[in-house]
Amino acid sequence: MTPHTTFRTLAVLTAAAAVSLAMAGCGSSQPTDGASATPAPTAGAFPVNVQHMYGDTTLDEMPERVATWGASVTDAVLALGVIPVAMPSSTYGGGEDLMYPWIADAIDELGGKPPALMDDVLGPLPVEKLLATDPDVLLAPHSGLTEAEYDAVTAAGIPVIAPPDELWSTPWRDVIAITGDVLGRADEAQTLVDKLDRQVADVGQKHPQFEDKTIAYVSEAQDVYYLLLPSDPRVELLENLGFTSDPSVTELAAGGSTFSTTVSSENISGIEADVVFTQVDTDQALQEFLDSPVSRQIPAVAGGAVAGFVGQEAGAAIGPTALSIPFFLPTLVDGLNQAVQTSGR
């Protein structure tokens, strides 16, 4: 399960992805004229050695054809001015073109040919589709890439950048940094991280009321309630805006929990945050959450202090990446501000 699709099962990849692959198989990962403002890579940065959970990978020269796999890395590659030759499709929140709107916008701005679309990241890596695009490297630092998949791609002579420590656990800032190293754009990657951090901090400073409030990220699926813990990047983003994770969140966490935990209906009233954040796929699902006798045992829900975001696009966008943060931040802040105002009544 990816960080963008919490608590829900993604739909199966449609035939449109295969069509996109055939049409875009000759795409280039080099910046086009539309990306002329992007600084040129530093050729002197190579060779580059990247340590990861399956060993280490050395790139002797700057890759020209970059393929991506997993979450957030496509965003990082595009934000650094490179269009990948292949990337995963997005059945959850990607719309008819199976591509997140912020990714589609970035490709349009760079002015190059769209990447070949591979399968969705919840499934296995489609090795044959990947190899058909003739990549120089596969970037998968935040993914579910298995060792067998890693071995299959490297056996074909393609260098692979796997997750550093664990599957689906690489922070978004580290994804950008790793991408910058691989693309010979380390300085630009650090500048990008600093810019995004500053953007979030600036928004938080404009809303000092957030600093006085505690928050809990609660989600419900099939009568099971989940709490996201402070280690989750989405909660981290809320804290970067000034909120404090309510102590009750960690107190309710089951032993061994890392990014999320389940909460029984008997303990749901123990969530004592001033504001509850939730995301759902439909307006009906949000109303059911707000009206549920179980949900309303949470004081913030009973009081209407809920920042509820509807739609798969919103569910995907809240996972912080190099491109989704600026795309979703205004909407996120507006919803949070309304919930904070309600909590103060």
C-alpha positions as CSV (number, residue, x, y, z in Angstrom):
1,M,0.0,0.0,0.0
2,T,1.4,3.4,-0.9
3,P,1.3,6.5,1.2
4,H,-1.1,8.1,-1.4
5,T,-3.8,5.4,-1.1
6,T,-4.2,4.9,2.6
7,F,-6.9,2.4,3.7
8,R,-8.4,1.8,0.3
9,T,-7.8,-0.7,-2.5
10,L,-6.8,0.8,-5.8
11,A,-8.6,-0.1,-9.0
12,V,-6.9,-2.4,-11.5
13,L,-4.9,-0.8,-14.3
14,T,-6.9,-0.1,-17.4
15,A,-6.0,-0.7,-21.0
16,A,-5.3,3.0,-21.5
17,A,-1.9,2.5,-19.8
18,A,-0.8,0.0,-22.4
19,V,-1.9,2.4,-25.2
20,S,0.1,5.2,-23.5
21,L,3.1,2.9,-23.4
22,A,3.0,2.2,-27.1
23,M,2.6,5.9,-28.0
24,A,5.3,7.2,-25.6
25,G,7.9,4.5,-25.7
26,C,10.4,6.7,-27.5
27,G,10.2,9.6,-25.1
28,S,13.3,11.3,-23.8
29,S,14.2,12.2,-20.2
30,Q,16.3,15.1,-21.3
31,P,15.0,18.6,-20.5
32,T,13.4,20.3,-23.6
33,D,13.3,23.9,-24.6
34,G,10.4,24.4,-22.2
35,A,12.8,23.6,-19.3
36,S,15.5,26.1,-20.3
37,A,15.3,27.8,-17.0
38,T,16.4,24.6,-15.2
39,P,20.2,24.7,-14.4
40,A,22.3,22.2,-16.4
41,P,23.5,19.1,-14.5
42,T,27.0,19.0,-13.1
43,A,28.8,16.4,-15.1
44,G,31.7,16.5,-12.7
45,A,29.4,15.0,-10.0
46,F,30.0,11.6,-11.5
47,P,30.7,8.8,-10.8
48,V,27.9,8.7,-8.1
49,N,27.5,5.8,-5.7
50,V,24.1,5.4,-4.0
51,Q,23.7,3.0,-1.0
52,H,20.3,1.2,-0.7
53,M,18.7,-1.8,0.9
54,Y,19.8,-4.2,-1.8
55,G,23.4,-3.0,-1.9
56,D,24.8,-0.1,-3.7
57,T,24.6,1.3,-7.3
58,T,27.3,3.3,-9.1
59,L,26.6,5.6,-12.0
60,D,29.7,6.4,-14.0
61,E,28.0,9.1,-16.0
62,M,24.9,11.2,-16.0
63,P,21.9,9.2,-17.1
64,E,20.0,10.5,-20.1
65,R,16.9,8.2,-20.0
66,V,15.4,8.1,-16.5
67,A,12.6,5.7,-15.5
68,T,10.8,6.1,-12.2
69,W,8.9,3.6,-10.0
70,G,7.1,4.2,-6.8
71,A,5.7,7.3,-5.2
72,S,7.0,10.9,-5.2
73,V,10.1,10.2,-7.3
74,T,8.4,11.1,-10.6
75,D,7.6,14.4,-9.0
76,A,11.2,15.0,-7.9
77,V,12.5,14.2,-11.4
78,L,10.1,16.6,-13.1
79,A,10.7,19.3,-10.5
80,L,14.4,19.1,-11.4
81,G,13.6,19.6,-15.0
82,V,13.7,16.1,-16.5
83,I,10.9,14.2,-18.2
84,P,11.2,10.5,-17.5
85,V,11.0,8.0,-20.3
86,A,8.7,5.8,-18.1
87,M,6.8,6.2,-14.9
88,P,4.0,4.4,-13.0
89,S,0.4,5.1,-13.8
90,S,-1.9,6.5,-11.1
91,T,-5.3,4.7,-10.9
92,Y,-6.1,6.4,-7.6
93,G,-6.5,10.1,-8.2
94,G,-5.0,10.1,-11.7
95,G,-8.1,10.7,-13.7
96,E,-8.8,9.4,-17.2
97,D,-5.1,9.8,-18.2
98,L,-3.9,7.9,-15.1
99,M,-1.7,10.8,-14.3
100,Y,-1.8,13.2,-11.3
101,P,-2.7,16.7,-12.5
102,W,0.4,18.2,-11.0
103,I,2.5,15.7,-12.9
104,A,0.6,16.4,-16.1
105,D,1.1,20.2,-15.6
106,A,4.8,19.8,-15.1
107,I,5.2,17.7,-18.3
108,D,3.3,20.4,-20.2
109,E,5.5,23.1,-18.8
110,L,8.7,21.2,-19.7
111,G,7.3,20.8,-23.2
112,G,8.5,17.3,-23.9
113,K,6.9,14.0,-24.9
114,P,4.9,12.3,-22.0
115,P,6.5,9.3,-20.4
116,A,5.4,5.8,-21.1
117,L,2.9,4.7,-18.4
118,M,3.7,1.5,-16.6
119,D,1.4,-0.4,-14.2
120,D,0.2,1.1,-11.0
121,V,2.7,1.0,-8.1
122,L,0.5,-1.3,-6.0
123,G,1.3,-4.1,-8.4
124,P,4.6,-5.7,-9.3
125,L,7.1,-3.8,-11.4
126,P,6.3,-4.6,-15.1
127,V,9.9,-5.4,-16.0
128,E,9.2,-6.0,-19.7
129,K,7.4,-2.7,-20.1
130,L,10.2,-0.9,-18.3
131,L,13.0,-2.5,-20.4
132,A,11.0,-1.6,-23.6
133,T,11.6,2.1,-22.9
134,D,15.4,1.5,-22.9
135,P,16.2,3.4,-19.6
136,D,19.7,4.3,-18.4
137,V,18.6,4.0,-14.8
138,L,15.5,3.1,-12.7
139,L,14.9,5.4,-9.9
140,A,12.8,3.8,-7.2
141,P,13.9,5.2,-3.8
142,H,10.3,5.3,-2.3
143,S,8.6,2.2,-3.6
144,G,7.7,-1.4,-2.9
145,L,10.5,-2.7,-5.2
146,T,11.3,-6.3,-4.3
147,E,14.7,-7.8,-4.4
148,A,13.6,-10.1,-7.2
149,E,12.5,-7.1,-9.3
150,Y,15.7,-5.4,-8.5
151,D,17.7,-8.4,-9.6
152,A,15.6,-8.8,-12.8
153,V,16.3,-5.2,-13.9
154,T,20.0,-5.1,-13.0
155,A,20.5,-8.5,-14.8
156,A,19.3,-6.6,-17.9
157,G,22.1,-4.1,-17.4
158,I,20.0,-1.3,-16.0
159,P,21.3,0.4,-12.8
160,V,18.6,0.6,-10.1
161,I,18.2,2.9,-7.1
162,A,16.2,1.0,-4.5
163,P,14.8,2.4,-1.2
164,P,17.6,3.3,1.2
165,D,16.4,1.3,4.2
166,E,12.8,0.0,4.0
167,L,10.1,-0.3,1.4
168,W,7.7,2.7,1.3
169,S,9.6,4.6,4.1
170,T,11.8,7.2,2.4
171,P,10.9,10.8,3.5
172,W,10.0,13.1,0.6
173,R,13.0,15.3,1.2
174,D,15.4,12.3,0.9
175,V,13.7,11.3,-2.3
176,I,14.5,14.7,-3.8
177,A,18.1,14.6,-2.5
178,I,18.7,11.1,-4.0
179,T,17.1,12.2,-7.3
180,G,19.4,15.2,-7.3
181,D,22.4,13.1,-6.8
182,V,21.5,10.7,-9.6
183,L,20.7,13.5,-12.0
184,G,23.8,15.5,-11.3
185,R,21.6,18.2,-9.7
186,A,22.4,17.9,-6.0
187,D,22.6,21.7,-5.4
188,E,19.3,22.2,-7.3
189,A,17.7,19.5,-5.2
190,Q,18.7,21.1,-1.9
191,T,17.5,24.5,-3.2
192,L,14.1,22.8,-4.1
193,V,13.8,21.3,-0.6
194,D,14.6,24.6,1.0
195,K,12.1,26.4,-1.2
196,L,9.3,23.9,-0.3
197,D,10.1,24.0,3.4
198,R,10.1,27.8,3.3
199,Q,6.8,27.8,1.4
200,V,5.1,25.6,4.1
201,A,6.7,27.6,6.9
202,D,5.5,30.9,5.4
203,V,2.0,29.7,5.1
204,G,2.1,28.5,8.7
205,Q,3.3,31.9,9.9
206,K,0.4,33.6,8.1
207,H,-2.0,31.3,10.2
208,P,-0.7,31.6,13.8
209,Q,-4.0,30.2,15.0
210,F,-2.7,26.8,13.9
211,E,0.0,26.9,16.6
212,D,-2.6,26.8,19.4
213,K,-4.4,23.7,18.1
214,T,-3.8,20.0,18.4
215,I,-4.7,17.8,15.5
216,A,-5.5,14.1,14.8
217,Y,-5.5,12.5,11.3
218,V,-8.4,10.0,11.4
219,S,-9.6,7.8,8.6
220,E,-12.4,5.3,8.5
221,A,-12.8,2.4,6.1
222,Q,-15.2,-0.4,6.4
223,D,-16.0,0.4,10.0
224,V,-12.3,0.4,11.0
225,Y,-10.8,3.6,12.3
226,Y,-7.2,4.5,11.7
227,L,-5.0,7.1,13.2
228,L,-1.9,8.3,11.4
229,L,1.0,8.8,13.7
230,P,3.5,11.8,13.8
231,S,6.0,9.8,11.9
232,D,3.7,9.7,8.8
233,P,4.8,12.4,6.3
234,R,1.2,13.7,6.0
235,V,1.1,14.4,9.7
236,E,4.6,15.9,9.5
237,L,3.2,18.3,7.0
238,L,0.4,19.4,9.3
239,E,3.0,19.9,12.1
240,N,5.1,22.0,9.7
241,L,2.1,24.2,9.3
242,G,2.1,24.8,13.1
243,F,-0.3,22.2,14.5
244,T,0.7,19.8,17.3
245,S,-0.2,16.1,17.1
246,D,-2.5,15.5,20.1
247,P,-0.8,13.3,22.8
248,S,-3.9,11.0,22.7
249,V,-2.8,9.9,19.2
250,T,0.4,8.2,20.4
251,E,-1.2,7.0,23.6
252,L,-3.8,5.1,21.5
253,A,-1.1,3.6,19.2
254,A,-0.7,-0.1,19.4
255,G,2.7,-1.5,20.2
256,G,5.0,-1.6,17.3
257,S,3.0,0.9,15.3
258,T,5.1,3.1,13.0
259,F,3.0,5.2,10.7
260,S,-0.6,4.3,11.6
261,T,-2.6,2.4,14.1
262,T,-6.2,1.2,14.4
263,V,-8.6,2.4,17.1
264,S,-11.6,0.4,18.3
265,S,-15.0,1.9,18.7
266,E,-14.6,1.5,22.5
267,N,-11.6,3.7,22.5
268,I,-12.5,6.2,19.8
269,S,-13.6,8.8,22.4
270,G,-10.0,8.9,23.6
271,I,-9.0,11.1,20.5
272,E,-9.0,14.5,22.2
273,A,-7.5,16.7,19.5
274,D,-8.9,20.1,18.9
275,V,-9.2,19.4,15.1
276,V,-9.7,16.2,13.2
277,F,-8.3,15.8,9.7
278,T,-9.9,13.2,7.4
279,Q,-10.0,12.3,3.7
280,V,-12.6,10.4,1.8
281,D,-13.5,9.5,-1.8
282,T,-17.0,10.9,-1.9
283,D,-19.2,13.6,-0.3
284,Q,-21.5,10.8,0.9
285,A,-18.6,9.1,2.7
286,L,-17.7,12.4,4.4
287,Q,-21.3,12.9,5.6
288,E,-21.4,9.3,6.9
289,F,-18.2,9.9,8.8
290,L,-19.6,13.2,10.3
291,D,-22.9,11.6,11.2
292,S,-21.6,8.2,12.5
293,P,-22.5,7.6,16.1
294,V,-19.0,6.1,16.5
295,S,-17.2,9.1,14.8
296,R,-19.2,11.5,17.0
297,Q,-17.7,10.0,20.1
298,I,-14.6,12.1,19.1
299,P,-15.2,15.5,20.6
300,A,-13.9,17.4,17.6
301,V,-16.2,15.5,15.2
302,A,-19.2,16.1,17.5
303,G,-18.3,19.8,17.5
304,G,-17.9,20.1,13.7
305,A,-14.1,20.9,13.9
306,V,-13.3,18.6,11.0
307,A,-11.1,19.4,8.0
308,G,-12.6,16.9,5.5
309,F,-11.1,16.6,2.0
310,V,-13.1,14.8,-0.7
311,G,-12.0,13.0,-3.8
312,Q,-9.2,10.7,-4.9
313,E,-7.2,13.6,-6.2
314,A,-7.2,15.3,-2.7
315,G,-6.3,11.9,-1.1
316,A,-3.3,11.6,-3.4
317,A,-2.2,15.2,-3.1
318,I,-2.0,15.3,0.7
319,G,1.0,12.9,0.4
320,P,3.8,15.5,0.3
321,T,6.0,15.5,-2.9
322,A,8.1,18.1,-4.8
323,L,5.0,18.9,-6.9
324,S,2.0,18.1,-4.8
325,I,2.9,20.5,-1.9
326,P,2.5,23.7,-4.0
327,F,-0.5,22.2,-5.9
328,F,-2.5,21.3,-2.8
329,L,-1.3,23.7,-0.1
330,P,-3.9,26.5,-0.7
331,T,-6.8,24.0,-0.5
332,L,-5.3,22.3,2.5
333,V,-4.9,25.5,4.4
334,D,-8.4,26.7,3.6
335,G,-9.9,23.5,5.0
336,L,-7.8,23.5,8.1
337,N,-8.6,27.2,8.8
338,Q,-12.3,26.5,8.7
339,A,-11.9,23.6,11.1
340,V,-9.9,25.7,13.5
341,Q,-12.5,28.5,13.4
342,T,-15.2,26.0,14.2
343,S,-13.1,24.5,17.1
344,G,-12.9,28.0,18.7
345,R,-16.6,28.6,18.9
